[in-house]
Amino acid sequence: MAMPDQLESLRRSFDNVDHAIAGWMRRNGSLLLRISLGVIFVWFGALKFFDGLSPAESLVRSTVYWVDPDIFLPILGAWEVLIGLGLLYRPAIRVAIFLLFAQMPGTMLPLILLPEVCFTIFPFGLTLEGQYIIKNLVLISAALVVGGTVRSDIRSESYRK
């Protein structure tokens, strides 16, 4: 059976490790989130330049029916690549977040224009397409966190990168 001093020592050790891990997350989380968002937008945007590679292609073609999709898809792809590159290049974060927030209402259009494609049973039964759209809430929230770092007075290396 452990003695009270041993339990206290174990608790302090755990507490030290916990503080170290939380500190690392605090120092690096925003940077890693920004890089992750940038990579996602560059990757998904670049796929739109090639017929059949983007998982969103058929959804975009069905939703934006008033514009020729062969013209619209590469424009949307370029827009997304610009968002991603702007997130990866710290001085361009403000522009990237502006472009991201300008794009997000359009990504939600299928929920309104194509509910039969997005829902099995409204509002709870999401199809794979519906899940693909709803995940944008995470991208929006992540952009808010990254945007909160643009005027940071914190001088840590992770904020200046």
Protein Blocks (a to p, Z undefined) as FASTA:
>chain_A
ZZfklmmmmmmmmmmmmmmmmmmmmmmmmmmmmmmmmmmmmmmmmmmmpghkamklmmmm
mmmmmbcfklmmmmmmmmmmmmmmmmmmmklmmmmmmmmmmmmmmmmmmmmmmmmlmpmb
dcklccfklmmmmmmmmmmmmmmmmmmmmmccbfbfklmZZ
